[in-house]
Amino acid sequence: MNINYGLLPPLEAPKVDEDGKRIHPKERGRAKKRLQSLRALDSLKAWRDA
């Protein structure tokens, strides 16, 4: 199953990781998608528990 991330509210790509190190520009897209998927999982858990 695929997801259309354009349906979700925009999210700014992170410029630093959890350790405070700068993220290479090629990796920022992956980091942004990872944040979007984590946000989606949190929303799904809230919906499931409601």
Backbone torsions as a table, in degrees:
resi	resn	phi	psi	omega
1	MET	NA	138.1	179.8
2	ASN	-106.7	160.8	176.9
3	ILE	-125.0	144.0	175.0
4	ASN	-99.6	102.1	-177.6
5	TYR	-67.8	-13.4	177.2
6	GLY	-68.3	-16.7	179.1
7	LEU	-80.7	-17.5	-178.8
8	LEU	-89.1	154.7	175.4
9	PRO	-59.6	147.8	-177.7
10	PRO	-62.8	150.8	-179.8
11	LEU	-135.7	130.0	-178.7
12	GLU	-74.7	136.4	178.4
13	ALA	-67.1	132.3	-179.6
14	PRO	-68.9	146.6	179.0
15	LYS	-102.4	-18.2	177.6
16	VAL	-131.7	153.8	178.8
17	ASP	-90.1	-171.0	-177.3
18	GLU	-63.5	-27.2	-179.4
19	ASP	-87.1	-2.8	-179.1
20	GLY	88.1	5.6	178.5
21	LYS	-83.9	144.4	178.8
22	ARG	-65.8	140.5	178.3
23	ILE	-93.7	131.8	177.9
24	HIS	-60.8	142.2	-177.5
25	PRO	-53.1	-34.4	179.2
26	LYS	-68.8	-26.9	-179.2
27	GLU	-86.9	-14.7	-178.5
28	ARG	-62.6	-37.0	178.4
29	GLY	-62.5	-42.7	177.4
30	ARG	-65.3	-40.5	179.7
31	ALA	-64.4	-39.2	179.1
32	LYS	-65.1	-44.1	178.5
33	LYS	-65.1	-35.0	177.3
34	ARG	-64.5	-42.1	177.1
35	LEU	-64.2	-39.9	179.0
36	GLN	-64.4	-40.9	-179.5
37	SER	-69.4	-36.0	176.6
38	LEU	-65.4	-39.9	177.7
39	ARG	-64.1	-40.0	179.0
40	ALA	-65.8	-40.6	178.3
41	LEU	-64.1	-39.6	177.0
42	ASP	-63.0	-41.4	178.4
43	SER	-65.7	-39.1	179.1
44	LEU	-64.8	-41.4	178.0
45	LYS	-64.1	-41.2	178.6
46	ALA	-64.2	-40.2	178.3
47	TRP	-65.8	-41.7	-179.0
48	ARG	-65.6	-38.7	-177.6
49	ASP	-78.3	-15.2	-178.1
50	ALA	-75.3	NA	NA
